[in-house]
Amino acid sequence: MKKICFFDTKPYDKTYFDMYKEAFDFEIDYFEPKLNADTAIMARGYEAVVAFVNDTIDAKTIDILYEGGVRLIAMRCAGYNNVDFKAAFGKVHVVRVPAYSPYAVAEHAMALLLTLNRKIHRAYNRTREHNFSLNGLTGFDLHGKTMGVIGTGKIGRIFIDICKGFGMEILAYDLYPQTESGLHYVSLQELCERSDVISLHCPLTKETWHMINKNTLQLMKKGVFLINTSRGALINSEDLFHAIKEEQVGGAVLDVYEEETEFFYEDLSGEIIKDDILSGLISMPNVIVTSHQAFLTKEALSNIAEITFENLKEYFKGTGLANEICYRCTKFGNCDKTDKNRCF
């Protein structure tokens, strides 16, 4: 029986992985701490570890895992910017869940926009205190407005379909545009200049890191709304904070934050948040922050569990790894797979 351990495990993870584990011949242990150089020693004796987006899988962590016998890191998420692929190459295979439920993320993005625009969160709090005043709750029609979508993968395209249902005009930007999609692609500059709302749906890479910064924010319409349900470091948080204070940005909804690792997924309600930018953003009336929950639907959690186990099964059977990724995949877009359809 193959031994596998999970890091950064939450109750909802156990619920859905336990639903599927009986169909696979694995011995599983769940660990609550995040995976990093300090906790990697806990994986000694296991053949594979299952990790998450906020784990720190740097060179030191990978070396400790490798020395302890780990040969596979199975990411139970689509994101992989927290993995040092060069350090892993030739030692530890890395697989991921590329598409668990793009509808979950796209729908959450629209839910955040509607909530902020129509002040639903403020109205909810008021009426619970028997305050039925409408003062300060005015929003705007989405119909006829221009939505700029950065990233036109599965999630981005589903979000575009949702926006079209509201009668919005769509501008798209992608480093690798899908020319036959029928989407109206423009430059990043034009998208920033013309959009009333901008939503981010792209991966975090060297090219996209801090793509929303002081310069691009200044290009945008005064009062623009920003949506980020992708990766926190796509936005320079300090620049965004100042742009909101200066009223260049009219509102922001964030399901991710570039320094979220220490905070998100944890109950810190009894503690002082020592991140001034995060604290400042949360305190603003025109900002909504959720704790990286866009993926959190029954369908998505079920798919994550099933695909993760299928990835593990492929590895232990010695067959090709359909969802493997390495530094050559991320850097060049293509990887010369071995005859076993693996990265090395």
Beta strands, then each sheet from edge to edge (+ up, - down):
strand 1: 2-6
strand 2: 26-30
strand 3: 48-51
strand 4: 72-75
strand 5: 93-95
strand 6: 146-150
strand 7: 169-173
strand 8: 197-200
strand 9: 224-228
strand 10: 249-254
strand 11: 287-289
sheet 1: 2+ 1+ 3+ 4+ 5+
sheet 2: 7+ 6+ 8+ 9+ 10+ 11+
end
